[in-house]
Amino acid sequence: MNLMLGPQVGIVVKDKHDISFYINLFEFYLVKLEHLMSLYTVGTPDFIVIHLKEILVEDSIKIGQLSKIDLPNSLINVRVLRSEAS
């Protein structure tokens, strides 16, 4: 049986790792695990799997850069976008 403790959490690693953030995240999930175990009266899990996935985002699609991408006019109806934003 596989269970999830909650939604996925994104971690941004730049020049160095923030160990205190990792510790806080671990403690947060430990509390969630203890709470989940108390709700369902289950024992301690045999093991915990943490999935890590590196995501490389192109600079052209990062926040603040999206408006600079040249999209074909046929892709977006500007009139519809303006009326939905109002």
Secondary structure, DSSP 4 states (H G I P E B T S, - for coil): -----SS-------SS--HHHHHHHHHHHHHHHHHHHHHHT----S------------GGGSTTTGGGS---GGG--HHHHHHHH-
